[in-house]
């Protein structure tokens, strides 16, 4: 949809104010997850600029690699699945970003996040089918962009900058960024008008070289994007030092056709001035000073790019918001990425088997074939399913966080669909049990979703199996906060740790110490600090596991296997089905899923005999739990899996 470019610029102030005040709690949570690994930002067209902004923010705040890919690159990429992948799309409808989303989801990357500006779009519908995806919906107040990304681009970039700053630099006030950046949203503001006057010398030359420093790269990238998409002229990009490595030679041969636009901040003023002082005097030059550092400079350069696009268009008789789209351009836009199409039923079954084996081995089917180890894993997979289908289960034990409730919403009761499946188990001849690292809060939430008549028949193992009782029993857990003698010295040492005291919340129970980050803290860092303190205190009675949100330290003899033993005693040692999400050591479901019939909804162990994840590609967590439970059918002796459920 075409819009006059000036009308879009007139709403930048409104957009930035909205992005500075709207709720970003879910975005911050997704950023914390992304910070645990390197990140790939995927975008096309105007969203590619936002992807560059995200990658830059990720690198500068986390110290981990931030990579930018187009959808075509993302579909073809073979990066480690433990890398976070974020897809950015204002409208969520272009075929490329949707194909990339499906590809990354089916590869089950550790985090797939989609940032979109329109609900009900094709990409949000994809996310709805794959609930483990972090869907981050932010419809900007200005509505859909015209031909070029403007308000959506500013909104996404400001939201991401605000989220990263809030997570990693909470002492820096966003209000300071607003004070610096807000005046730049006004097309008739004094600062913007000063930029316009300086840039006016450039528009008699068809080529513009844009020079920039690290904090203004995003603005330079957007100029190249918009100048090309709206046919405003040729834009060449170089940072101040890369310009010195051969790119300056353009001026020696084509200086008469070229002008220079330089973004200058306080951080790069010295190198910028020394570079620009050496440029031949007959080359027109515009020095645009960008105030602030970090996110302020990034946003300032982006706003400069948006204004510059309008000035160049006015000077060259092109409205960047409605330049016209040729017929061949529309046809190009709607071409599909290679390799995507309908999947036949037989192929879907093969993909499901391949996905289970690849999760188990951490290798691709192609690599396993090359090593001639694929037949071994195919045999193990088939044997596990044969045993599943041949077994009548007298008990079903489930982990809670990440299995019955999504960890992102773990303080909310389980949804109606999963509650109905749990009730089905309770009403069969099988025992339902929950094995959780939590305490009273789980009892409270389970009572909200299960009828009171069911409570006496539900067994709950609290604090990783330290205390076990019926859901109807108000005395379990007992709520005693004084730790047992085996953990007493360790609890005191953790409490006085300089590193943990300000960064982690410590909760003591009789047989368990739980540590949860108060602010962002790398999962491995918390794990390493805890182990160092354990070694220093000489505590040999502690067992350490971790969940998706905490590190749990339990006394020797405390394990979720206690829950398995308890249920077995009540059903005369019959077969038990266990379901959890953290089956890879040292996950807190490792012991639970190491049982003969352990099913994972996410991470698996390397054991070929048990702890398989049999979900279809691209599913994880509660959706898989629901699928497993739905495949169970009541029989006289308990529950059995429906024939063919996993084939």
C-alpha positions in Angstrom: 0.0 0.0 0.0 1.5 3.3 -1.1 1.5 6.3 1.2 3.0 9.8 0.8 6.4 9.5 2.6 5.9 12.9 4.3 2.7 11.5 6.0 4.7 8.6 7.4 7.4 10.9 8.8 4.8 13.0 10.5 4.0 10.0 12.7 7.5 9.2 13.9 7.0 11.1 17.1 3.9 9.2 18.0 5.6 5.9 17.1 8.7 6.6 19.3 6.6 7.7 22.2 4.5 4.5 22.0 7.6 2.3 21.7 9.1 4.0 24.8 6.0 3.3 27.0 4.3 0.1 25.8 4.6 -3.1 27.8 7.8 -5.1 26.9 7.8 -7.7 29.7 7.4 -10.6 27.2 10.1 -9.1 25.0 12.5 -8.8 27.9 11.9 -12.4 28.8 12.7 -13.4 25.2 15.8 -11.3 25.2 17.0 -13.1 28.4 16.6 -16.4 26.7 18.4 -15.1 23.6 21.3 -13.9 25.7 22.2 -17.5 26.6 23.7 -18.0 23.1 24.7 -16.4 19.9 21.8 -15.0 17.8 20.8 -14.9 14.2 18.5 -12.1 13.2 16.5 -12.8 10.0 14.7 -10.1 7.9 14.2 -8.9 4.4 13.5 -5.5 2.8 13.0 -2.9 5.5 13.0 -5.5 8.3 16.6 -6.4 7.3 17.6 -3.0 8.8 15.8 -4.0 12.1 17.7 -7.3 11.9 21.0 -5.5 11.8 19.9 -3.4 14.8 19.0 -6.6 16.7 22.4 -8.2 15.9 24.2 -5.1 16.9 22.4 -4.8 20.2 22.9 -8.5 21.0 26.7 -8.3 20.4 27.2 -5.1 22.3 25.1 -6.1 25.4 25.8 -9.8 25.7 29.3 -10.2 24.1 28.0 -13.0 22.0 27.9 -13.1 18.2 25.0 -11.5 16.4 24.6 -12.6 12.8 22.2 -11.2 10.1 20.7 -13.4 7.5 18.0 -13.0 4.8 15.3 -15.7 4.7 17.0 -17.5 1.8 20.2 -17.7 3.9 18.3 -18.9 7.0 16.6 -21.7 5.1 20.0 -22.9 3.7 21.9 -22.3 7.0 23.2 -25.3 9.0 24.1 -23.4 12.2 24.0 -25.1 15.5 20.4 -25.4 16.7 21.4 -24.0 20.1 21.8 -20.6 18.4 18.8 -18.3 18.9 17.0 -17.3 15.7 14.8 -14.2 15.6 12.6 -13.4 12.6 11.4 -9.8 12.1 8.5 -8.9 9.9 6.2 -5.9 10.1 3.3 -7.4 8.1 4.1 -11.1 8.6 2.8 -12.1 5.2 5.7 -12.3 2.8 6.4 -15.8 1.5 10.1 -15.6 2.3 9.9 -14.9 6.0 7.1 -17.5 6.4 9.2 -20.1 4.7 12.2 -19.3 6.9 10.0 -19.5 10.0 8.8 -22.9 9.1 12.3 -24.1 8.3 13.7 -22.9 11.6 10.8 -24.2 13.6 11.1 -27.7 12.1 14.8 -27.7 12.9 13.8 -27.0 16.5 16.3 -24.3 17.2 16.7 -23.8 21.0 14.9 -20.4 20.6 12.8 -19.2 17.7 11.3 -15.8 18.2 9.1 -13.9 15.8 8.6 -10.1 16.1 5.6 -9.0 14.1 3.5 -5.9 13.8 0.2 -7.6 12.7 -1.9 -10.2 14.5 -3.7 -12.7 12.3 -1.0 -12.7 9.7 0.4 -15.9 8.1 3.5 -15.8 10.3 1.4 -15.5 13.5 -0.7 -18.4 12.4 2.4 -20.5 12.0 3.4 -19.5 15.5 0.0 -20.4 16.9 0.6 -24.0 15.5 4.0 -24.1 17.3 3.5 -22.6 20.8 7.1 -22.9 21.8 7.9 -20.0 19.5 8.3 -16.7 21.2 5.7 -14.6 19.4 6.2 -10.9 20.1 3.3 -8.9 18.7 3.8 -5.1 18.5 1.3 -3.4 16.1 2.6 0.2 15.9 0.0 3.0 16.2 0.8 4.3 12.7 -0.5 1.1 11.2 0.9 -0.6 8.1 3.9 1.1 6.4 3.7 2.3 2.8 6.2 1.2 0.2 9.2 1.6 2.6 9.6 0.5 6.2 9.3 3.6 8.4 7.3 3.6 11.6 7.4 -0.2 12.0 11.2 0.0 11.6 11.5 2.7 14.2 9.1 0.9 16.5 10.9 -2.5 16.3 14.4 -0.9 16.7 13.3 1.2 19.7 11.6 -1.7 21.4 14.6 -3.9 21.0 17.0 -1.2 22.2 14.8 -0.6 25.2 14.5 -4.3 26.0 18.3 -5.0 25.8 19.0 -1.9 27.9 16.5 -2.9 30.5 17.8 -6.4 30.8 21.6 -5.6 30.8 21.9 -2.0 31.8 19.1 -1.4 34.3 20.9 1.5 35.9 20.7 3.5 32.7 17.4 5.4 32.4 15.5 5.0 29.1 14.3 8.5 29.8 17.8 9.8 29.0 17.6 8.0 25.6 14.2 9.6 25.0 15.5 13.0 25.8 18.3 12.6 23.2 16.3 10.9 20.5 12.7 12.4 20.7 13.7 15.7 19.1 15.0 13.8 16.0 11.4 12.4 15.3 10.2 15.9 14.4 10.7 16.7 10.7 10.6 20.4 11.4 12.7 20.3 14.6 15.8 22.5 14.7 18.2 19.6 14.9 16.6 17.8 11.9 16.5 21.1 9.9 20.2 21.6 10.6 20.8 18.1 9.2 18.7 19.0 6.1 20.7 22.1 5.4 24.0 20.2 5.6 22.8 17.4 3.4 21.5 19.7 0.6 24.9 19.7 -1.1 24.7 16.0 -1.8 21.7 15.8 -4.1 23.4 17.1 -7.3 25.5 14.0 -7.3 24.0 10.5 -8.2 26.3 8.6 -5.8 26.5 9.0 -2.1 29.2 7.4 0.0 28.0 7.0 3.6 30.7 6.9 6.2 29.9 5.7 9.7 31.2 4.3 13.0 30.1 1.2 14.9 27.2 2.8 16.7 25.7 4.4 13.5 26.0 1.5 11.1 22.3 0.8 11.3 21.5 4.2 9.9 23.9 3.7 7.0 22.5 0.3 6.2 19.0 1.8 6.0 20.1 4.5 3.7 21.5 1.9 1.2 18.2 -0.1 1.5 15.9 2.9 0.9 18.0 4.5 -1.8 18.0 1.2 -3.7 14.3 0.3 -3.1 13.0 3.7 -4.1 15.6 4.2 -6.9 16.9 7.5 -5.2 20.5 6.9 -6.2 23.5 4.8 -5.5 24.6 4.5 -1.9 28.0 3.0 -0.9 28.7 2.2 2.7 32.0 2.0 4.6 33.1 2.5 8.2 35.9 5.1 8.6 38.7 2.6 8.6 37.4 0.3 5.9 37.0 3.3 3.6 40.8 3.6 3.8 41.3 0.1 2.4 40.7 0.8 -1.3 37.2 2.2 -1.2 38.6 5.7 -1.3 39.8 5.1 -4.8 36.2 5.6 -6.1 36.7 9.3 -5.5 39.9 9.3 -7.6 38.0 8.1 -10.6 34.4 9.2 -10.0 34.7 12.0 -7.6 32.7 14.3 -9.9 29.6 12.1 -9.5 29.9 11.5 -5.8 29.1 13.2 -2.4 30.0 12.0 1.1 27.5 11.7 4.0 29.3 11.2 7.3 27.7 10.1 10.6 29.7 11.4 13.5 29.3 10.6 17.2 31.4 11.6 20.2 33.0 8.1 20.1 34.3 8.4 16.6 34.7 12.1 16.2 38.5 12.0 16.1 38.9 9.4 13.4 36.0 10.9 11.5 37.5 14.4 11.4 41.0 13.1 10.4 39.4 11.0 7.6 37.2 13.8 6.3 40.0 16.4 6.3 41.8 14.3 3.7 38.9 14.2 1.2 39.5 16.3 -1.9 37.9 19.7 -1.5 35.8 19.4 -4.7 33.8 16.5 -3.2 30.7 17.8 -1.5 30.4 16.6 2.1 27.7 16.6 4.8 28.7 16.0 8.4 25.8 14.9 10.5 26.5 14.8 14.2 24.6 12.1 16.1 24.3 12.8 19.8 24.5 10.2 22.5 26.0 6.7 22.8 24.8 3.1 22.5 21.0 2.9 21.8 20.7 6.7 21.5 23.3 6.8 18.7 21.8 3.8 17.0 18.3 5.3 17.0 19.7 8.7 16.0 21.4 7.3 13.0 18.2 5.4 12.0 16.1 8.6 12.3 18.7 10.5 10.2 18.3 7.8 7.5 14.6 8.2 7.5 14.8 11.9 7.1 17.6 11.8 4.5 15.5 9.4 2.4 12.7 12.1 2.2 15.1 14.9 1.3 16.8 12.9 -1.4 13.4 12.0 -2.8 12.2 15.6 -2.9 15.4 16.7 -4.6 15.2 14.0 -7.2 11.4 14.1 -7.9 10.6 10.7 -6.3 8.2 10.2 -3.4 9.9 7.3 -1.6 6.5 6.3 -0.1 4.9 5.7 -3.5 7.6 5.3 -6.2 5.4 2.8 -8.2 5.9 -0.9 -8.5 6.5 -2.5 -11.9 4.6 -5.6 -12.9 7.7 -7.8 -12.9 8.5 -6.6 -9.4 5.2 -8.0 -8.1 5.9 -11.3 -9.8 9.3 -11.4 -8.3 8.0 -10.6 -4.8 5.6 -13.6 -4.9 8.1 -16.3 -6.0 8.6 -19.0 -3.4 11.8 -20.0 -1.8 13.2 -23.3 -3.1 12.6 -26.6 -1.3 9.2 -25.9 0.2 6.0 -27.6 -0.7 3.3 -30.0 0.4 4.6 -32.9 2.4 3.1 -36.3 1.6 1.9 -38.5 4.5 4.7 -41.0 4.0 7.2 -38.2 4.0 5.7 -36.7 7.1 6.1 -40.1 8.9 9.7 -40.3 7.7 10.4 -36.7 8.9 8.9 -37.6 12.3 11.2 -40.6 12.7 14.2 -38.6 11.5 13.4 -35.8 13.9 13.3 -38.2 16.9 16.7 -39.7 15.9 18.3 -36.4 15.2 17.2 -35.1 18.7 18.6 -38.2 20.3 22.0 -38.1 18.5 22.6 -34.4 17.9 23.5 -35.4 14.3 21.8 -35.1 11.0 20.4 -38.2 9.2 22.9 -37.5 6.5 25.8 -37.6 8.9 24.6 -40.8 10.6 24.2 -42.4 7.2 27.7 -41.5 6.2 29.0 -43.0 9.5 26.9 -46.1 9.0 25.3 -45.7 12.5 21.8 -44.8 11.3 20.6 -48.5 11.3 21.5 -48.7 15.0 19.4 -45.7 15.9 16.5 -46.8 13.7 16.5 -50.1 15.5 16.6 -48.4 18.9 13.8 -46.0 17.9 11.6 -48.9 16.6 12.2 -51.0 19.7 11.2 -48.2 22.0 8.0 -47.6 20.2 7.2 -51.3 20.1 7.6 -51.4 23.9 5.5 -48.2 24.3 2.6 -49.7 22.3 2.8 -53.1 24.0 2.7 -51.7 27.5 -0.3 -51.1 29.8 0.5 -48.3 32.2 -0.8 -48.2 35.7 0.8 -44.9 36.5 1.7 -41.6 34.7 4.2 -39.3 36.3 4.7 -35.8 34.8 7.1 -33.0 35.4 5.3 -29.6 35.9 7.2 -26.5 34.6 7.9 -26.9 30.8 5.7 -30.0 30.6 2.2 -29.2 32.0 2.7 -25.4 31.9 4.9 -23.3 29.6 7.8 -21.9 31.5 7.0 -18.5 30.2 3.6 -18.7 32.0 4.6 -20.9 34.8 2.8 -18.9 37.5 -0.6 -19.4 35.7 -2.7 -22.6 36.0 -2.5 -25.1 33.1 -4.8 -24.6 30.2 -8.1 -26.3 29.7 -6.9 -28.8 27.1 -4.1 -30.1 29.2 -6.4 -30.1 32.3 -8.8 -32.3 30.4 -6.1 -34.8 29.5 -4.9 -34.9 33.2 -8.5 -35.6 34.3 -8.7 -38.4 31.8 -5.7 -40.1 33.5 -7.2 -39.6 36.9 -10.5 -41.1 35.9 -8.8 -44.2 34.4 -7.4 -47.1 36.4 -4.0 -45.5 36.3 -2.4 -43.2 39.0 -1.7 -39.6 38.0 1.4 -38.1 39.7 3.3 -34.8 39.4 7.0 -34.6 40.1 8.1 -31.0 40.5 10.9 -28.9 41.9 8.3 -26.5 43.3 6.2 -26.5 46.4 2.8 -25.2 47.5 2.2 -23.1 44.4 1.9 -26.3 42.3 -0.7 -27.7 44.7 -2.7 -24.5 44.5 -2.6 -24.4 40.7 -3.5 -28.1 40.3 -6.5 -27.7 42.5 -7.7 -24.9 40.2 -7.8 -27.2 37.2 -8.8 -30.5 38.6 -12.2 -31.3 40.3 -12.0 -31.7 44.1 -13.2 -35.3 43.7 -9.9 -36.1 41.9 -7.6 -34.6 44.5 -7.2 -37.7 46.7 -6.2 -39.8 43.6 -3.4 -37.4 42.5 0.1 -37.9 43.9 2.4 -34.9 44.0 6.1 -35.1 44.6 7.3 -31.7 45.8 10.8 -30.3 45.8 12.1 -32.9 43.3 10.7 -35.8 45.3 11.7 -34.7 48.8 8.1 -34.6 50.0 5.3 -36.7 48.6 1.6 -36.5 49.3 -1.9 -36.6 47.8 -3.1 -33.4 46.2 -5.8 -33.3 48.8 -3.3 -33.3 51.7 -2.8 -29.7 53.1 0.1 -30.9 55.3 2.4 -31.7 52.3 4.7 -29.9 51.7 5.2 -28.8 55.3 6.5 -25.3 54.5 9.5 -25.6 56.8 12.3 -23.2 55.6 15.1 -24.5 57.8 17.4 -26.7 55.7 18.4 -30.2 56.8 21.8 -30.6 58.5 23.4 -32.0 55.3 22.8 -28.7 53.5 23.0 -26.2 56.4 26.6 -25.1 55.8 26.2 -24.9 52.1 23.0 -22.8 52.4 24.9 -20.3 54.6 27.8 -20.2 52.2 25.5 -19.5 49.2 23.7 -16.8 51.2 26.9 -14.8 51.9 28.4 -15.3 48.4 29.3 -11.8 47.0 28.3 -12.9 43.4 25.1 -14.6 44.3 23.8 -12.2 47.0 22.8 -9.5 44.5 22.1 -11.6 41.4 20.2 -14.7 42.6 17.2 -15.3 44.8 17.9 -18.1 47.3 14.9 -20.1 48.7 15.6 -22.7 51.4 13.4 -25.7 52.1 14.1 -28.6 54.3 15.7 -30.8 51.6 16.2 -28.3 48.8 17.9 -25.0 48.0 16.6 -23.2 44.9 18.6 -20.4 43.2 16.8 -18.2 40.7 18.4 -15.2 38.9 17.1 -11.8 40.0 18.4 -10.3 36.8 20.0 -11.8 33.7 22.6 -14.3 34.6 24.0 -16.9 32.1 22.7 -20.3 33.0 26.2 -21.8 33.0 27.5 -19.0 35.2 25.0 -19.7 38.0 25.7 -23.4 37.6 29.5 -22.9 37.8 29.3 -20.5 40.8 27.2 -23.0 42.7 29.6 -25.8 42.1 32.5 -23.7 43.1 30.9 -23.0 46.4 30.0 -26.6 46.9 33.7 -27.6 46.3 34.9 -24.9 48.7 32.6 -26.0 51.5 33.4 -29.6 51.0 29.7 -30.5 50.9 29.4 -34.1 49.6 25.7 -34.6 50.3 24.4 -32.2 47.6 23.0 -33.1 44.2 22.7 -30.3 41.8 20.2 -30.2 38.9 18.8 -27.4 36.8 15.5 -26.5 35.2 14.6 -24.0 32.7 14.5 -21.2 35.3 16.6 -22.3 38.3 19.3 -24.3 39.8 18.1 -26.8 42.5 20.4 -28.3 45.1 18.9 -31.2 46.9 20.1 -33.5 49.7 21.5 -36.9 49.0 18.7 -39.4 48.5 16.3 -36.7 47.1 15.3 -37.4 43.5 12.2 -37.6 41.3 12.8 -41.4 41.3 11.4 -41.3 44.8 8.1 -40.4 43.2 8.4 -43.4 40.8 9.1 -45.7 43.7 6.1 -44.3 45.6 3.7 -44.8 42.6 5.1 -48.3 41.9 4.3 -49.3 45.5 0.7 -48.2 45.1 0.2 -50.1 41.8 2.1 -53.3 42.7 5.2 -52.5 40.7 3.4 -52.2 37.4 4.7 -50.2 34.4 5.0 -46.5 34.8 5.1 -43.8 32.1 7.2 -40.7 32.9 7.0 -37.5 30.9 9.2 -34.4 31.3 11.2 -31.7 29.4 14.7 -31.7 30.8 15.9 -35.2 30.1 19.5 -34.3 29.2 21.9 -34.4 32.2 22.1 -32.3 34.3 18.5 -31.5 33.7 16.1 -31.9 36.6 14.1 -34.6 34.7 17.1 -36.8 33.9 16.4 -39.3 36.7 12.6 -39.2 36.0 13.0 -39.9 32.3 15.8 -42.5 32.8 12.9 -44.9 33.8 12.3 -47.6 31.2 9.4 -45.8 29.6 10.5 -42.1 29.7 9.1 -39.6 27.1 10.6 -36.2 26.7 8.7 -33.1 25.4 12.0 -31.3 24.8 15.6 -32.3 25.7 16.6 -36.0 25.6 19.4 -38.1 27.1 21.9 -40.0 24.9 20.5 -43.4 26.2 19.1 -45.3 23.1 16.8 -47.4 25.4 14.6 -44.6 26.9 14.0 -40.8 27.1 13.0 -40.3 23.5 11.1 -37.3 22.1 8.6 -38.6 19.6 7.0 -35.3 18.7 6.4 -34.2 15.1 9.1 -31.7 13.9 8.7 -28.2 15.2 6.8 -29.0 18.4 8.0 -28.7 22.0 6.7 -28.4 25.5 3.1 -28.4 26.5 1.8 -29.1 23.0 3.8 -32.4 23.0 2.6 -33.3 26.4 -1.0 -32.8 25.2 -0.2 -35.0 22.2 1.2 -37.8 24.3 -1.7 -37.8 26.7 -4.3 -37.6 23.9 -2.7 -40.8 22.4 -3.4 -42.7 25.7 -6.6 -44.7 25.8 -8.2 -46.1 29.0 -8.3 -49.9 29.3 -9.4 -52.1 32.1 -5.9 -52.4 33.6 -4.9 -48.7 33.1 -3.8 -46.8 29.9 -2.4 -47.9 26.6 -1.1 -45.9 23.6 -3.3 -46.0 20.5 -1.7 -48.2 17.9 0.2 -46.2 15.3 0.3 -43.1 17.4 4.0 -42.7 16.9 4.5 -44.3 13.5 
